[in-house]
């Protein structure tokens, strides 16, 4: 069944910032001189700031899984990615992965308690009766939650850190060579899938691609294994409205909206 087009659930991890509407209003109450309009404006800005500071996380995400908010406006990645594509991609495709994952794990006493990370890293322990649907939809939820975070409006994503640059130089011979190899991985992925930059267990970097909604956490099921630092969605649903069949053009424009600040953080923490 097609998921309904709705706002993300209010219990989404991205909304659990601690800076709730109630606390904001309580703070505003201390200043009785604020006009209603000013208070409303201040609350709106505070909520926006809270959302920006608490991007959706996949780490503590457990059943029932929910659609994360975007850490930027839906049209903020234009012209590289248009608003309509972003809207359909998240509220239809991503929402369907969330809904189908919840449905697959409903009534599963043990696996229903796993985090999204655990579902991916231990996909081989999921019973074969539900593994394919959990693999596709758990991967789909993880991958898209990650994808929204590693993008940012043009000009606000920063640049690779000195440490990441050194690792990229060592692994690929420079940033331009890395970008070329990464784009090649996306171009050569037959059909639908993803291209990845990962940090392997030994600390080195690697590029690879996965089919469908597989990801590098699914050890034993994929060719590229490690902690994801960067990924690009090369399913047609990610670009077809704006770029039609021109995947290469989409990949070229996508570099404009990479959130290098987030990639740097993930590289340092991985
Ligand atoms: Fe997608």
py3Dmol code that shows the C-alpha trace and the ligand (Angstrom):
import py3Dmol

protein = """\
ATOM      1  CA  UNK A   1       0.000   0.000   0.000  1.00  0.00           C
ATOM      2  CA  UNK A   2       1.297   3.440  -0.900  1.00  0.00           C
ATOM      3  CA  UNK A   3       2.306   5.332   2.247  1.00  0.00           C
ATOM      4  CA  UNK A   4       0.331   8.468   2.970  1.00  0.00           C
ATOM      5  CA  UNK A   5       2.062  11.807   2.509  1.00  0.00           C
ATOM      6  CA  UNK A   6       2.404  13.113   6.037  1.00  0.00           C
ATOM      7  CA  UNK A   7       4.713  14.996   8.291  1.00  0.00           C
ATOM      8  CA  UNK A   8       7.275  12.950  10.225  1.00  0.00           C
ATOM      9  CA  UNK A   9       6.036  11.392  13.444  1.00  0.00           C
ATOM     10  CA  UNK A  10       6.479  13.727  16.401  1.00  0.00           C
ATOM     11  CA  UNK A  11       8.359  10.972  18.229  1.00  0.00           C
ATOM     12  CA  UNK A  12      11.080  10.950  15.594  1.00  0.00           C
ATOM     13  CA  UNK A  13      14.582  10.967  17.138  1.00  0.00           C
ATOM     14  CA  UNK A  14      15.210  14.221  15.344  1.00  0.00           C
ATOM     15  CA  UNK A  15      12.505  15.851  17.452  1.00  0.00           C
ATOM     16  CA  UNK A  16      13.857  14.582  20.767  1.00  0.00           C
ATOM     17  CA  UNK A  17      16.066  17.599  21.294  1.00  0.00           C
ATOM     18  CA  UNK A  18      15.081  18.465  24.845  1.00  0.00           C
ATOM     19  CA  UNK A  19      14.277  21.960  23.594  1.00  0.00           C
ATOM     20  CA  UNK A  20      10.585  21.263  23.357  1.00  0.00           C
ATOM     21  CA  UNK A  21       7.745  23.577  22.582  1.00  0.00           C
ATOM     22  CA  UNK A  22       6.805  23.496  26.290  1.00  0.00           C
ATOM     23  CA  UNK A  23      10.251  24.487  27.548  1.00  0.00           C
ATOM     24  CA  UNK A  24      10.525  27.180  24.950  1.00  0.00           C
ATOM     25  CA  UNK A  25       7.174  28.599  25.963  1.00  0.00           C
ATOM     26  CA  UNK A  26       8.125  28.399  29.664  1.00  0.00           C
ATOM     27  CA  UNK A  27      11.241  30.410  28.944  1.00  0.00           C
ATOM     28  CA  UNK A  28       9.272  32.911  26.990  1.00  0.00           C
ATOM     29  CA  UNK A  29       6.816  33.250  29.870  1.00  0.00           C
ATOM     30  CA  UNK A  30       9.553  34.820  31.999  1.00  0.00           C
ATOM     31  CA  UNK A  31       9.553  37.739  29.675  1.00  0.00           C
ATOM     32  CA  UNK A  32       6.042  39.055  29.826  1.00  0.00           C
ATOM     33  CA  UNK A  33       6.993  42.079  27.770  1.00  0.00           C
ATOM     34  CA  UNK A  34       7.437  40.034  24.614  1.00  0.00           C
ATOM     35  CA  UNK A  35       4.596  40.496  22.200  1.00  0.00           C
ATOM     36  CA  UNK A  36       2.790  37.416  20.874  1.00  0.00           C
ATOM     37  CA  UNK A  37       4.311  37.942  17.442  1.00  0.00           C
ATOM     38  CA  UNK A  38       7.815  38.308  18.843  1.00  0.00           C
ATOM     39  CA  UNK A  39       7.367  35.231  21.023  1.00  0.00           C
ATOM     40  CA  UNK A  40       6.131  33.214  18.089  1.00  0.00           C
ATOM     41  CA  UNK A  41       9.069  34.332  15.977  1.00  0.00           C
ATOM     42  CA  UNK A  42      11.561  33.535  18.746  1.00  0.00           C
ATOM     43  CA  UNK A  43      10.040  30.098  19.307  1.00  0.00           C
ATOM     44  CA  UNK A  44      10.157  29.334  15.621  1.00  0.00           C
ATOM     45  CA  UNK A  45      13.815  30.309  15.416  1.00  0.00           C
ATOM     46  CA  UNK A  46      14.666  28.338  18.556  1.00  0.00           C
ATOM     47  CA  UNK A  47      12.958  25.255  17.179  1.00  0.00           C
ATOM     48  CA  UNK A  48      14.797  25.626  13.882  1.00  0.00           C
ATOM     49  CA  UNK A  49      18.089  25.925  15.746  1.00  0.00           C
ATOM     50  CA  UNK A  50      17.263  22.889  17.875  1.00  0.00           C
ATOM     51  CA  UNK A  51      16.501  20.854  14.782  1.00  0.00           C
ATOM     52  CA  UNK A  52      19.709  21.967  13.096  1.00  0.00           C
ATOM     53  CA  UNK A  53      21.718  20.976  16.160  1.00  0.00           C
ATOM     54  CA  UNK A  54      20.109  17.581  16.458  1.00  0.00           C
ATOM     55  CA  UNK A  55      20.190  15.944  13.045  1.00  0.00           C
ATOM     56  CA  UNK A  56      18.426  12.621  12.695  1.00  0.00           C
ATOM     57  CA  UNK A  57      20.400   9.778  14.160  1.00  0.00           C
ATOM     58  CA  UNK A  58      20.336   6.135  13.207  1.00  0.00           C
ATOM     59  CA  UNK A  59      22.186   4.900  16.277  1.00  0.00           C
ATOM     60  CA  UNK A  60      19.387   4.792  18.832  1.00  0.00           C
ATOM     61  CA  UNK A  61      16.669   4.280  16.295  1.00  0.00           C
ATOM     62  CA  UNK A  62      14.526   1.316  17.297  1.00  0.00           C
ATOM     63  CA  UNK A  63      11.007   0.029  16.642  1.00  0.00           C
ATOM     64  CA  UNK A  64       8.754   1.623  15.723  1.00  0.00           C
ATOM     65  CA  UNK A  65      11.033   3.275  13.230  1.00  0.00           C
ATOM     66  CA  UNK A  66      10.053   6.732  12.043  1.00  0.00           C
ATOM     67  CA  UNK A  67      10.866   8.987   9.139  1.00  0.00           C
ATOM     68  CA  UNK A  68      13.582  11.478  10.174  1.00  0.00           C
ATOM     69  CA  UNK A  69      13.290  15.174   9.470  1.00  0.00           C
ATOM     70  CA  UNK A  70      15.655  16.802   7.042  1.00  0.00           C
ATOM     71  CA  UNK A  71      18.368  18.923   8.716  1.00  0.00           C
ATOM     72  CA  UNK A  72      17.648  21.634   6.093  1.00  0.00           C
ATOM     73  CA  UNK A  73      14.709  22.876   4.063  1.00  0.00           C
ATOM     74  CA  UNK A  74      13.321  20.566   1.405  1.00  0.00           C
ATOM     75  CA  UNK A  75      14.357  22.988  -1.364  1.00  0.00           C
ATOM     76  CA  UNK A  76      17.747  23.814   0.181  1.00  0.00           C
ATOM     77  CA  UNK A  77      19.730  21.561  -2.155  1.00  0.00           C
ATOM     78  CA  UNK A  78      18.483  23.212  -5.348  1.00  0.00           C
ATOM     79  CA  UNK A  79      19.545  23.352  -8.093  1.00  0.00           C
ATOM     80  CA  UNK A  80      21.601  20.189  -7.559  1.00  0.00           C
ATOM     81  CA  UNK A  81      18.571  18.308  -6.212  1.00  0.00           C
ATOM     82  CA  UNK A  82      15.150  19.829  -6.763  1.00  0.00           C
ATOM     83  CA  UNK A  83      12.463  20.112  -4.088  1.00  0.00           C
ATOM     84  CA  UNK A  84       9.994  17.763  -5.779  1.00  0.00           C
ATOM     85  CA  UNK A  85      12.588  15.009  -5.993  1.00  0.00           C
ATOM     86  CA  UNK A  86      13.502  15.543  -2.340  1.00  0.00           C
ATOM     87  CA  UNK A  87       9.851  15.454  -1.322  1.00  0.00           C
ATOM     88  CA  UNK A  88       8.965  12.276  -3.194  1.00  0.00           C
ATOM     89  CA  UNK A  89      12.254  10.635  -2.293  1.00  0.00           C
ATOM     90  CA  UNK A  90      11.791  11.125   1.445  1.00  0.00           C
ATOM     91  CA  UNK A  91       8.024  11.131   2.024  1.00  0.00           C
ATOM     92  CA  UNK A  92       7.262   8.313  -0.417  1.00  0.00           C
ATOM     93  CA  UNK A  93      10.305   6.106  -0.950  1.00  0.00           C
ATOM     94  CA  UNK A  94      12.000   6.485   2.419  1.00  0.00           C
ATOM     95  CA  UNK A  95       8.644   6.355   4.221  1.00  0.00           C
ATOM     96  CA  UNK A  96       7.854   3.068   2.468  1.00  0.00           C
ATOM     97  CA  UNK A  97      11.116   1.529   3.752  1.00  0.00           C
ATOM     98  CA  UNK A  98      10.226   2.657   7.278  1.00  0.00           C
ATOM     99  CA  UNK A  99       6.695   1.275   7.068  1.00  0.00           C
ATOM    100  CA  UNK A 100       7.764  -2.038   5.558  1.00  0.00           C
ATOM    101  CA  UNK A 101      10.530  -2.491   8.130  1.00  0.00           C
ATOM    102  CA  UNK A 102       8.087  -1.910  10.981  1.00  0.00           C
ATOM    103  CA  UNK A 103       5.651  -4.361   9.403  1.00  0.00           C
ATOM    104  CA  UNK A 104       8.335  -7.018   8.967  1.00  0.00           C
ATOM    105  CA  UNK A 105       9.506  -6.753  12.587  1.00  0.00           C
ATOM    106  CA  UNK A 106       6.061  -6.510  14.141  1.00  0.00           C
ATOM    107  CA  UNK A 107       5.665  -9.256  16.734  1.00  0.00           C
ATOM    108  CA  UNK A 108       9.343 -10.233  16.521  1.00  0.00           C
ATOM    109  CA  UNK A 109      10.135 -10.152  20.239  1.00  0.00           C
ATOM    110  CA  UNK A 110      13.940 -10.259  19.888  1.00  0.00           C
ATOM    111  CA  UNK A 111      14.659  -8.568  16.563  1.00  0.00           C
ATOM    112  CA  UNK A 112      12.019  -5.923  17.192  1.00  0.00           C
ATOM    113  CA  UNK A 113      14.287  -4.487  19.923  1.00  0.00           C
ATOM    114  CA  UNK A 114      17.365  -4.149  17.767  1.00  0.00           C
ATOM    115  CA  UNK A 115      18.675  -0.773  16.722  1.00  0.00           C
ATOM    116  CA  UNK A 116      18.845   0.038  13.049  1.00  0.00           C
ATOM    117  CA  UNK A 117      22.636  -0.317  13.197  1.00  0.00           C
ATOM    118  CA  UNK A 118      22.275  -3.771  14.756  1.00  0.00           C
ATOM    119  CA  UNK A 119      19.797  -4.844  12.111  1.00  0.00           C
ATOM    120  CA  UNK A 120      22.338  -3.966   9.414  1.00  0.00           C
ATOM    121  CA  UNK A 121      25.496  -5.273  11.098  1.00  0.00           C
ATOM    122  CA  UNK A 122      23.802  -8.525  12.162  1.00  0.00           C
ATOM    123  CA  UNK A 123      21.579  -9.081   9.162  1.00  0.00           C
ATOM    124  CA  UNK A 124      22.921 -12.638   8.915  1.00  0.00           C
ATOM    125  CA  UNK A 125      21.313 -13.456  12.271  1.00  0.00           C
ATOM    126  CA  UNK A 126      17.845 -12.447  11.113  1.00  0.00           C
ATOM    127  CA  UNK A 127      15.739 -15.541  10.301  1.00  0.00           C
ATOM    128  CA  UNK A 128      15.715 -16.353   6.605  1.00  0.00           C
ATOM    129  CA  UNK A 129      11.920 -16.127   6.570  1.00  0.00           C
ATOM    130  CA  UNK A 130      12.053 -12.345   7.098  1.00  0.00           C
ATOM    131  CA  UNK A 131      15.675 -11.573   6.194  1.00  0.00           C
ATOM    132  CA  UNK A 132      15.110 -10.381   2.590  1.00  0.00           C
ATOM    133  CA  UNK A 133      12.426  -7.883   3.552  1.00  0.00           C
ATOM    134  CA  UNK A 134      14.388  -6.696   6.612  1.00  0.00           C
ATOM    135  CA  UNK A 135      17.566  -6.414   4.537  1.00  0.00           C
ATOM    136  CA  UNK A 136      15.880  -4.350   1.822  1.00  0.00           C
ATOM    137  CA  UNK A 137      13.852  -2.095   4.087  1.00  0.00           C
ATOM    138  CA  UNK A 138      16.268  -1.892   7.032  1.00  0.00           C
ATOM    139  CA  UNK A 139      18.999  -1.020   4.571  1.00  0.00           C
ATOM    140  CA  UNK A 140      16.700   1.436   2.850  1.00  0.00           C
ATOM    141  CA  UNK A 141      15.933   3.198   6.130  1.00  0.00           C
ATOM    142  CA  UNK A 142      19.583   3.283   7.247  1.00  0.00           C
ATOM    143  CA  UNK A 143      20.898   4.429   3.875  1.00  0.00           C
ATOM    144  CA  UNK A 144      18.415   7.243   3.392  1.00  0.00           C
ATOM    145  CA  UNK A 145      18.709   8.494   6.997  1.00  0.00           C
ATOM    146  CA  UNK A 146      22.465   8.675   6.369  1.00  0.00           C
ATOM    147  CA  UNK A 147      22.086  10.251   2.929  1.00  0.00           C
ATOM    148  CA  UNK A 148      20.045  13.215   4.212  1.00  0.00           C
ATOM    149  CA  UNK A 149      22.736  13.949   6.794  1.00  0.00           C
ATOM    150  CA  UNK A 150      25.760  13.893   4.535  1.00  0.00           C
ATOM    151  CA  UNK A 151      24.271  16.563   2.289  1.00  0.00           C
ATOM    152  CA  UNK A 152      23.995  20.297   2.973  1.00  0.00           C
ATOM    153  CA  UNK A 153      23.041  23.420   1.032  1.00  0.00           C
ATOM    154  CA  UNK A 154      25.694  24.542  -1.432  1.00  0.00           C
ATOM    155  CA  UNK A 155      28.372  26.586   0.271  1.00  0.00           C
ATOM    156  CA  UNK A 156      27.597  25.373   3.789  1.00  0.00           C
ATOM    157  CA  UNK A 157      29.121  21.887   3.759  1.00  0.00           C
ATOM    158  CA  UNK A 158      32.707  22.962   4.385  1.00  0.00           C
ATOM    159  CA  UNK A 159      35.678  21.038   3.023  1.00  0.00           C
ATOM    160  CA  UNK A 160      37.529  17.840   3.883  1.00  0.00           C
ATOM    161  CA  UNK A 161      39.515  18.227   7.102  1.00  0.00           C
ATOM    162  CA  UNK A 162      43.311  18.020   7.069  1.00  0.00           C
ATOM    163  CA  UNK A 163      43.093  14.508   8.543  1.00  0.00           C
ATOM    164  CA  UNK A 164      40.537  13.312   5.992  1.00  0.00           C
ATOM    165  CA  UNK A 165      42.479  14.956   3.172  1.00  0.00           C
ATOM    166  CA  UNK A 166      45.626  13.082   4.236  1.00  0.00           C
ATOM    167  CA  UNK A 167      43.719   9.781   4.272  1.00  0.00           C
ATOM    168  CA  UNK A 168      42.183  10.516   0.854  1.00  0.00           C
ATOM    169  CA  UNK A 169      45.604  11.418  -0.560  1.00  0.00           C
ATOM    170  CA  UNK A 170      47.057   8.186   0.777  1.00  0.00           C
ATOM    171  CA  UNK A 171      44.249   5.978  -0.506  1.00  0.00           C
ATOM    172  CA  UNK A 172      43.389   7.588  -3.825  1.00  0.00           C
ATOM    173  CA  UNK A 173      46.171  10.020  -4.708  1.00  0.00           C
ATOM    174  CA  UNK A 174      44.241  13.246  -4.164  1.00  0.00           C
ATOM    175  CA  UNK A 175      40.741  14.693  -3.862  1.00  0.00           C
ATOM    176  CA  UNK A 176      40.127  14.890  -7.613  1.00  0.00           C
ATOM    177  CA  UNK A 177      41.187  11.276  -8.079  1.00  0.00           C
ATOM    178  CA  UNK A 178      38.938  10.278  -5.200  1.00  0.00           C
ATOM    179  CA  UNK A 179      35.952  12.094  -6.690  1.00  0.00           C
ATOM    180  CA  UNK A 180      36.558  10.426 -10.035  1.00  0.00           C
ATOM    181  CA  UNK A 181      36.804   6.960  -8.485  1.00  0.00           C
ATOM    182  CA  UNK A 182      33.725   7.562  -6.346  1.00  0.00           C
ATOM    183  CA  UNK A 183      31.691   8.772  -9.336  1.00  0.00           C
ATOM    184  CA  UNK A 184      32.905   5.769 -11.339  1.00  0.00           C
ATOM    185  CA  UNK A 185      31.605   3.468  -8.609  1.00  0.00           C
ATOM    186  CA  UNK A 186      28.225   5.154  -8.899  1.00  0.00           C
ATOM    187  CA  UNK A 187      28.213   5.057 -12.684  1.00  0.00           C
ATOM    188  CA  UNK A 188      29.210   1.397 -12.865  1.00  0.00           C
ATOM    189  CA  UNK A 189      26.583   0.220 -10.390  1.00  0.00           C
ATOM    190  CA  UNK A 190      24.233  -1.646 -12.711  1.00  0.00           C
ATOM    191  CA  UNK A 191      20.596  -0.925 -11.958  1.00  0.00           C
ATOM    192  CA  UNK A 192      19.846   0.468  -8.509  1.00  0.00           C
ATOM    193  CA  UNK A 193      22.193   0.918  -5.588  1.00  0.00           C
ATOM    194  CA  UNK A 194      24.690   3.110  -3.838  1.00  0.00           C
ATOM    195  CA  UNK A 195      28.334   4.231  -4.050  1.00  0.00           C
ATOM    196  CA  UNK A 196      30.215   4.448  -0.754  1.00  0.00           C
ATOM    197  CA  UNK A 197      33.312   5.834   0.912  1.00  0.00           C
ATOM    198  CA  UNK A 198      34.092   3.793   4.014  1.00  0.00           C
ATOM    199  CA  UNK A 199      36.653   3.700   6.782  1.00  0.00           C
ATOM    200  CA  UNK A 200      37.813   0.134   7.140  1.00  0.00           C
ATOM    201  CA  UNK A 201      38.761  -1.622  10.349  1.00  0.00           C
ATOM    202  CA  UNK A 202      42.441  -0.815   9.811  1.00  0.00           C
ATOM    203  CA  UNK A 203      41.661   2.897   9.496  1.00  0.00           C
ATOM    204  CA  UNK A 204      42.208   3.115   5.757  1.00  0.00           C
ATOM    205  CA  UNK A 205      39.654   4.372   3.243  1.00  0.00           C
ATOM    206  CA  UNK A 206      37.952   2.412   0.495  1.00  0.00           C
ATOM    207  CA  UNK A 207      35.409   3.077  -2.250  1.00  0.00           C
ATOM    208  CA  UNK A 208      32.808   0.549  -3.285  1.00  0.00           C
ATOM    209  CA  UNK A 209      29.220   0.118  -4.329  1.00  0.00           C
ATOM    210  CA  UNK A 210      26.303  -1.995  -3.229  1.00  0.00           C
ATOM    211  CA  UNK A 211      23.177  -3.145  -5.073  1.00  0.00           C
ATOM    212  CA  UNK A 212      19.623  -2.360  -4.008  1.00  0.00           C
ATOM    213  CA  UNK A 213      19.565  -1.113  -0.377  1.00  0.00           C
ATOM    214  CA  UNK A 214      22.563  -3.072   0.891  1.00  0.00           C
ATOM    215  CA  UNK A 215      25.213  -1.097   2.781  1.00  0.00           C
ATOM    216  CA  UNK A 216      28.784  -1.570   4.055  1.00  0.00           C
ATOM    217  CA  UNK A 217      27.566  -2.533   7.544  1.00  0.00           C
ATOM    218  CA  UNK A 218      26.219  -5.808   6.149  1.00  0.00           C
ATOM    219  CA  UNK A 219      29.414  -7.792   6.500  1.00  0.00           C
ATOM    220  CA  UNK A 220      29.249 -11.107   4.699  1.00  0.00           C
ATOM    221  CA  UNK A 221      26.653  -9.812   2.257  1.00  0.00           C
ATOM    222  CA  UNK A 222      28.491  -7.015   0.438  1.00  0.00           C
ATOM    223  CA  UNK A 223      31.816  -6.401  -1.293  1.00  0.00           C
ATOM    224  CA  UNK A 224      32.650  -3.168   0.524  1.00  0.00           C
ATOM    225  CA  UNK A 225      32.748  -3.336   4.340  1.00  0.00           C
ATOM    226  CA  UNK A 226      33.463  -0.568   6.829  1.00  0.00           C
ATOM    227  CA  UNK A 227      31.968   2.440   8.565  1.00  0.00           C
ATOM    228  CA  UNK A 228      30.241   4.617   5.952  1.00  0.00           C
ATOM    229  CA  UNK A 229      31.569   8.162   5.642  1.00  0.00           C
ATOM    230  CA  UNK A 230      29.884   9.227   2.422  1.00  0.00           C
ATOM    231  CA  UNK A 231      27.304   7.730   0.078  1.00  0.00           C
ATOM    232  CA  UNK A 232      25.373   8.661  -2.999  1.00  0.00           C
ATOM    233  CA  UNK A 233      22.046   7.158  -3.960  1.00  0.00           C
ATOM    234  CA  UNK A 234      22.074   6.074  -7.623  1.00  0.00           C
ATOM    235  CA  UNK A 235      18.562   4.692  -7.714  1.00  0.00           C
ATOM    236  CA  UNK A 236      16.686   6.432 -10.513  1.00  0.00           C
ATOM    237  CA  UNK A 237      14.197   7.749  -7.934  1.00  0.00           C
ATOM    238  CA  UNK A 238      17.051   9.948  -6.621  1.00  0.00           C
ATOM    239  CA  UNK A 239      17.478  11.900  -9.839  1.00  0.00           C
ATOM    240  CA  UNK A 240      15.076  10.937 -12.622  1.00  0.00           C
ATOM    241  CA  UNK A 241      12.642  13.865 -12.327  1.00  0.00           C
ATOM    242  CA  UNK A 242      15.379  16.437 -12.907  1.00  0.00           C
ATOM    243  CA  UNK A 243      18.090  14.543 -14.754  1.00  0.00           C
ATOM    244  CA  UNK A 244      16.076  11.799 -16.514  1.00  0.00           C
ATOM    245  CA  UNK A 245      18.635   9.190 -17.607  1.00  0.00           C
ATOM    246  CA  UNK A 246      21.662  11.458 -17.047  1.00  0.00           C
ATOM    247  CA  UNK A 247      23.142   9.814 -13.959  1.00  0.00           C
ATOM    248  CA  UNK A 248      26.569  11.322 -14.706  1.00  0.00           C
ATOM    249  CA  UNK A 249      25.137  14.867 -14.597  1.00  0.00           C
ATOM    250  CA  UNK A 250      23.415  14.127 -11.288  1.00  0.00           C
ATOM    251  CA  UNK A 251      26.644  12.760  -9.809  1.00  0.00           C
ATOM    252  CA  UNK A 252      28.619  15.791 -11.014  1.00  0.00           C
ATOM    253  CA  UNK A 253      26.109  18.255  -9.500  1.00  0.00           C
ATOM    254  CA  UNK A 254      25.837  16.242  -6.284  1.00  0.00           C
ATOM    255  CA  UNK A 255      29.355  17.270  -5.176  1.00  0.00           C
ATOM    256  CA  UNK A 256      27.969  20.798  -4.678  1.00  0.00           C
ATOM    257  CA  UNK A 257      25.806  19.584  -1.791  1.00  0.00           C
ATOM    258  CA  UNK A 258      28.156  17.242   0.050  1.00  0.00           C
ATOM    259  CA  UNK A 259      28.287  17.994   3.776  1.00  0.00           C
ATOM    260  CA  UNK A 260      32.027  17.603   4.314  1.00  0.00           C
ATOM    261  CA  UNK A 261      31.671  18.795   7.901  1.00  0.00           C
ATOM    262  CA  UNK A 262      29.547  15.731   8.633  1.00  0.00           C
ATOM    263  CA  UNK A 263      31.938  13.464   6.736  1.00  0.00           C
ATOM    264  CA  UNK A 264      34.860  14.875   8.751  1.00  0.00           C
ATOM    265  CA  UNK A 265      33.020  14.150  11.995  1.00  0.00           C
ATOM    266  CA  UNK A 266      32.219  10.599  10.956  1.00  0.00           C
ATOM    267  CA  UNK A 267      35.819  10.032   9.844  1.00  0.00           C
ATOM    268  CA  UNK A 268      37.105  11.221  13.230  1.00  0.00           C
ATOM    269  CA  UNK A 269      34.606   9.072  15.153  1.00  0.00           C
ATOM    270  CA  UNK A 270      34.668   5.900  13.059  1.00  0.00           C
TER     271      UNK A 270
END
"""
ligand_1 = """\
1
LIG
Fe 16.714 6.570 -2.574
"""
view = py3Dmol.view(width=600, height=400)
view.addModel(protein, "pdb")
view.setStyle({"model": 0}, {"cartoon": {"style": "trace"}})
view.addModel(ligand_1, "xyz")
view.setStyle({"model": 1}, {"stick": {}})
view.zoomTo()
view.show()
